[in-house]
Amino acid sequence: MRHFYIALVLVFLVPCAVGISAQQDLAPEAQALLEEGKACELRHQYSKAQQLYEKALRRTPRSTELQSRFSRVKILCDTERRFLHPEYTSRVSGMKNTDLRFCVAEVLHLLEDHYVFRLSYEDIYYREIRALDVSLSSPMFCDKVLAHVPPSEIVKFQKELRNPISRTFASLEELVSATCALGEECENRFHSAGAFFVMEALCGLVSSLDPYSTVLLLSQYDDLMRELSGSLVGIGVEISIRNDQIFVQRTVPNSPARLAGIRDGEEILSVNGISTVGMSLDQISALLQGESGTKVELHLRSPGEMPRMVSAVRRRVALPCIEEARIIRDSDGVAYVRLLSFQHQTAKELHRVLTQLREQGMKRLVLDIRGNGGGVMLSAVETANLFLDGGAIVLTKDARRRHQYNADPDAPWRLPVAVLIDERSASAAEILAGALLERKRGNVIGARSYGKGSVQGIYRLAQADFALKITTSRFYSPSGKLYNGVGVMPNYEIHQAARPSIASTAPPFQETPISPRVGESVEKRIQENDPVLSAAIRLFSSQL
């Protein structure tokens, strides 16, 4: 059996829950987030609940209740994400028993061979049963598959699932048969295609493993591959949700959104006449997606302004890994480069940009990776390799093996470097910052990074229109320190205050350092509202 595989690091910002069993008392703030999340669950606002539990887990990562609730809503969110795509319903309803069995066997084999932790067959089956129970609570699943079934019958079956008969399995083949038998039982009971129930059990199993593992539809897999290569079809906006409101997080340079005048920070009130109230990010993303050449209309609102309508035409958008690269005026040769993500070509592109900046008089470098959520792990290794002379860059470990990635003996760039990070710098960004910090190759300035220290592998299934994204290993700093749930602590930590200051041995930051704002020059940010960047420039000046 052959599979396409690519090692990468993606971000779903919450600590990995697999393998953590100790209970931890909730802090008052985490308890408030938990209660708000429960209320969102009752309103079927699963995406919002997932965000709240994610925040709470950041504060109390060992809480088994938070872990359980996060896992539940993640399964529900992934269920709704699949059913938002008509291709999923048509593909599953048409699956033959032989194709379904092969799909189950392939997924379970991949988990056995590649998942970061070893799983017993009994644990896998329990997770499948639990996942099916959770999916039966999804209004979208019930509407698509069980609309003809009285709710009381669904609840009765869920109660039976919560009291499963204890089972043991002598082989993976027995587990495959038991999984497929679930579908047969549900088909006989509800007179709906058994493949839907098997796929919910299988997909929910994967979703329950950790915050990063999931089953992808073929269209989602293709979008991910295009994103990692730096190209997507759309209007070029990143969106976020705050207090149940949808905002434009960032517009991509030279994208239809940027050219249409859509601004960072604007609230999205509706898309093509459909209100965004109560919608999840997945639902909004589905509305924004479409074929190249088609138009999308957004109803937008900026603070202090009247709402306005903006139209943009979808097309293939180049996603730059570098947004800004220039010499800062009156800085005696300090270059500023903002690195947005780690794509396949990032190291090569950065080397090209640095060569141009050297010709313009670059003597020192500020590398801004604030808000950089990661990308391809090997890209971070290649980028760190530009600055390090031999030695370790990052270590990876799983239940089966350990590997160390080393730099080449001669680094092409030996100039002084300052790396800017914040709490949204994650995964691949942490590999770069952590390597340069521990190897004493540069100063790291800002706030402690997120702490997402795991690697995911992508596997395109051989005979099904799905792909599997699973955690294959955890990564560690050159000295062996765990990144997951810990992050990279800057050696110069910036505190948001009336007057920004540098403190190498100061207490944790109180507020989020200000990140770059699109449209403002580097010089203006230094003068007015970017204490992290200002501190980097002052630090360079003090070392002259």
N, C-alpha and C positions, 0 to 999 in steps of 0.2 A: 504494500500500500504506500503510495507516494503522496506527499503533501507539500504545498507551497508554504514556506515559513519565512517570517521576517521578525527579527527581534526589535522591539521598540518600547518606548516608555511613553505612556499616555497618562492623563490626569483626570481622576475623579476624586476630588479633594476630600478624602476621609481616610483615616488610618485603616490598614488591613485588619479585619476582625478574625480571620482564621487563625486558630492556634492560641487565642487569648481566652482564658477561662476564669480568671480571678474576678470577683465582683468588686466594684469600686463605688463608694457612696457618691451620690450626685451633689455637686456644688449647687448653690441656689440658682445661679444663672442657667446651668444645665438642666435643672429641674423645671424651670420655667419654659425652656425650649422643648423639653419632653412633653409637657402638658399642652403647649401650643401645637406640637406635632400630632398628638392624639386627636385634638379637635379637627385638624386638617384631614386626618384619616377618615373621620366620621363624615366629612363633607366630600370625600373621594378626591381630595386635592393631594394626590400622592407625591407629585413632584415637589410641592411646597413642603410636605412633611419630610421628604428625604433631605431637603436642604436644612431643615431645622434639626433633624437628628444628626446630620453631618456636623453642624456647628457644635452641638452638644457633645459629640464624640471627641471633638478637638479638645474639649475641656476635661472630659472624663472618659478616656479611651477604653478603660477596662469594665465599664458598666455592661453587664450581660443583658439588661433590659434594653438599653439603647442599641446594642449590637443586634438583638433580636428584632426590634422594631425597624431599624434601618434595613436589615436584610429583607423583612417583609415588604416594605414599601418599594425597595429596589426591584423585587420580583414583580410587583404590581406595575411599576413604571415600565419595566422591560416588556411586560405583557401588552400594555397599551401601546408601546412603541411599535411592536410587531403588527398589531391589528390596525394601526394607522395606515399601513401599507397594503393596498388591495392585493399586491403580489403574494403576500403571505397567505391570505385566506385561500386564494386560488391554488397556490402551490401545495398546501397541506391537504386541502380537500381532495386533490387528485393523486395523492401518494398511494402507491400500491403497498401491500403488506411487506413484500420483499425489499422495496426501497426504504420503507420505514425501519425495518429491522437492521438493514445495512447502515442507515444513518445513526441509529442508536449505538450499534456496535462500534462505529468509527469514532463517535464522540467519547464513548467510555474508554476506548483504547488510547485516545489522545490524552485524556486525563490521567490514565494510569502511567503513561510513558513520560509526560512532560509537566504535569502540574507541580508547583513548588513544594507542596506537602503530599505525603503519601496518604491516600484515602482507603479505608476498608470498604469492601463491597456492601457491608451492612450499613455503613454511614451514607454511602451513595444512595442506597435504596430509601433510607429514611428521609434524606433530603428530597428525593423525587416525590415521595408521598406528601411531605410538608409543602413542597412547591405547588403540587396540584391542588391541595387544599386552599392555599393562598390565591391561586389563579381563579378558583371558583368564587372568590369574593370580588373579583373584578367586574364591575358593571359592563365594561366593554366586551370582555370575554363572554359573559352570559348573554349579552345582546347579540353577538355575532354567532354563537354556537348553541346556546341553550334558551333561545327566546321562547320556544314552545314548551319548556319545562316549568312546572310550578316551582316557585322559590322554595316552598317547603320541602320538596324532593331534593333540591340542591343542598339545603341545610342539613337534611338527614344524612346525605352521603358524606358531607364534610365531617359530621360527628363520627361516622364510621372510620374515616381516614385518620382522625385524631386518636383512635385507639387501635393501631395496627397490630396484627399478629406478629410476634417476634419471629424473624427469619434469619437464616444463615445461608451463605452461598459458597459453594466449593470452587466455583470458577466464574470467570467473567461471562462466559456463555450463559450460565444460569441466571446471572443478573440481567443480561440482555433479554432473556425470555420472560423474566418477571416484569420487566419494564414494559414490554410489548403486551403482556397479559393485562396490564392496567387499562390499556386502550380498548382491548376486547371487552373487558368488564363494563367500561363506561359506554361503549357503543351499544351493548345489549341493554343497558339500563336506561340510557337517555335517547337512543335512536339517532345519534349524531356520529359523524365520522370519528372513529377511534383515534385516528392520527392526531387530531387536535389535542386530545388529552395526553397522549404520549409526548408530543412536542412541548406542551406546557410543563410536564414533569421534567423533561430533559433540559429545556431552556431554563426553567426555574432552578434546577439543580446547579447549573453553571452560574446563574446569577447569585445564588446563595453562598458561593464559595468565598468571595471577597468583593470589595467595591469595584474592582477593575475587570472581572471576568464576565463575559456575556456571549450570547450567540448573535451573530450579525446576519441580516438579510443580505442577499447578493448586492443590492443597490447600496446598502450601508457599507459593505466591504469595498465596493468600487469607489465610493466617496472617500473613504479613509485612505485608500491607496493614492488617490489623486491629491488629497490634502498633503500627504507625506511627500509627494513629488512636487508640491507647490502649485497645484492647479485644481480649481473647482468650478462647477457651473452654478451661478447664482447672481446675487447683486452685490456680494462682498460686504456683509455686515456680521459682526459678532454681537450676540444679544445676551442679556443677563436679566435676572428677575430679582426685584427688591420690594418687599412689602406688597406682594401680589401684583406689582406693576412690571411691565416689560420695557426694558430700555435698550438703546443702542449702546453697546459697550465700546465698540470701535468700528470704524469703517476702513476697509482695505484701500491703500493708495491706488489711484487710477481705476477704481472699481466703478460700476454703474451707480452704486450708492453714493460714493464720494462725488462723482460728476453730477449727480442729480441734486446735490446740496444737502444730503442727509448728514446731520452733525452728531458727533459723539455726545452721549448723555441725553439725547431726546427720548421721550417716552413714546412707545408704539401703541396707539389706541386701537387700531384695527388694521387688518391686512385684507385687501380686496373686499372691503365692506364687512368683513367678519370681525366682530369685537374680540379683543384679546383678553377680556376680563375672565379670570378663572382658568385660563389656559396654561398648560405647562410649556417649558422651553421646547420639548419635542414637538408639541402640536404647532407652536409658532414656526418652528423650523420647517415642518412639513408644508405649511402655507407659503413660506418664502421660497421653497424649492420649486423647480419646474424646468421645462425644456428651454434650451438656449433660444433666444429670440422672442420669448413670451414676456408680457408686461405684468408687473406687480404694482399695486397702488397701496401706499402706506399713509395712514392718518397719524400725524405726529404732533407732539406738543413739547415745547421747550419751556423751562421756568420763566414766568413773567411775560409769555407771549401767547397769542391766540393759536389754537390748533390749525394745522395746515395739511393739505394733501400733496403728496410727492409721488411721482411715477418713475419707475426705473425698469429697464429692460434687462432681463437675465441674459448672461453670456458667460463664457469661460473666463474666470478671474485668476490671474497670477497672484499667488499668495507669497509675498516677499518674506524671506527669512531675516532680512535686514531692512529696517524702515528708514533709518537716518545714519549718515556717516559723513563727518566733516571735521575740520579743524576749528576749534573754538577761538573766536576773535580775542586778541590781547591776552592769550594764555601761555605764550611762549611754547607753542608746539604741542598743546594737549589736544588729542583727537577724541571725538565722541562717536561711538558706534552703538546703536540700539539694535539688539538681537531679539527678534520676536519669537522664533521657534527653531527647533532643530530638525530640519528636513534632510533629505539624502545629500543635497548639494551644499549644505550650510558651511562646512569647513572650507570647501573650495571657494565659495563666494566670499567668505570672510578674508581669506588669504588674498584674493584679488583686490578687495576694497582696501586692505591694509597696505598693499603695494602702492596703490594710487595715493593714499594719504601720506605715505613716506615721501613720495615725490613732491608733496605739497608742504613738507616740513614737519611731519609728525615726529615727536620725541617721546611722548608718553601717551598712554591709551586709557580711556574710560570705557569699559564694556558694560553696557546697561542691559541686564537681563531681568529687570523687574517686570512682573506680570507674565514672564515666559513660563508657560505650563509644561514645556518639555517637547517630546517628539521622539525621534529615533535615537536609541541609546548609543549606537555606534557613531552617530553624528557628533554627540557630545564628546566621545572618546577622541575622535579625529580633531575636533576643535581644541580640546585640551592639549593635544599633541603638537599644536602649533606653538605652544608656549613652554613646554616642558622638555628638559634634556634627560631622557631615559627615566626609569623608575615607574612605580605604580600610578595609574590614573584612577582605577576603580576595581573593586572585587565583586564578583557575583557568586552566590551560593544557593543551592537547593538541596533537596533531600538526597540527591545522588552524586553531586559533583561540586567542585569549587574551581573558579577560573579567575585569573588576574590579567587585566588589560594594562599593558605597559606602553610608555611613550618611546618614540624613536630616540636614539642617542643625541641627535643634533636638532634643536628647535630652530625653526626659521625666524622666530620673533623673540628677541631677548629684551625688548624695551620694558620700562616700568609699567605695570598694569594695575588698575583699580576696577573691581567688579562690583556693580550695584545690584543688590537683591532686595526682595520684600517677601511678605508672607504668601504671595501668589507665585513666586519662583519655585518651580517644582520639578521633580524627576530628573530629566536630562540636564536642566539648568543647575540642579544641585550637584550633579556629577562634575560639571565644569567648575562651579564655585568652590566646592569642597576640595577638589584636586589642587587648584591654584592656591587655596588657603593653606592646606596641610603641607604642601610641598614648598611653602614660603616663596611662592612665585609672584604673589600679588596680594594687595589688601582687599578685603571684602567689606563693603560698607552698606549699611541700611538696617533692615530688620531680619530676624530669623526667618529662614525660608520655610516652605510648607511642611516638608517631611514626607514625601512620597517616594519610598525607596524600593520599588519593585519593578520588574521587567515583564512585559507581556509579549506573548507570541501569537501571531495570526496564522490560522490554518484554514485554508480553503478546503471544504469537504469534497471528496472525490465524486460522489454521485448524488449530490443534493445542492440546491441553490442557497446554501448557507455557508457561513464561516464561523470559526470558533476563535474567540479572543480570550486567552487564559493567562494567568500569572505563572511564569515559568521559573522565576528566581527573584531573590532580593539582592540589592546592591549595597555596598559598604564603601566607606572612605578608604584612601590608600593605607591608613593605619588600622583598618578593620572596624571603624566605628559605624554603627547602624544609622542609616538615614531615616528609615521608616518611623514616622511618628515623632522624630527628633528634629530633622532638618539640619541646615547649616547655620551656625551662629556666627555673625560677622565679628571680625576682630575690632571693627569700629562701628559701634551701634548708634544709630541716629534716633533721637527722641523728638517727637513733634511737640514743639513748645513755642512760646512767643518769639524766642530767638533760637534758631536751630543750633545744636551743639554736637560735638563729637565726644564720645566717651568709650574708651576701650574696655573698661571694667565697670559698666553702669548697670543698674537694675533693668528688667525687661521694659521694652517700649510701651508707652501708654496708649498711643494712637497710631494709626497706620501712616507711615511716611507717604508724602505726596508723590504720586507717580507722574510721569511725563504727560503733558496734555498736547494733543495733536494741534498743529497750527501755531504753536508758540515757539519762538526761536530758542535755541539752547541758551543764548546770552540772557534772554528775558527770564527764563526759568531759573538761572543762576541768581539773578538779581532779586527775584520776587517770591517764587513759590516752590522751589525744589531744593530743600535743605540737604538731601542726600547727594545730589550732583554738586551742590556748592561745597559740601564737605570734602568731596573727592578732589576738587580743584584746590582747595586750601591745603589739603594734605600734600598734594604734589608740590605746592609752593613752599611748604615748610621743610621739604626734603631736599630742596635745591642747595 
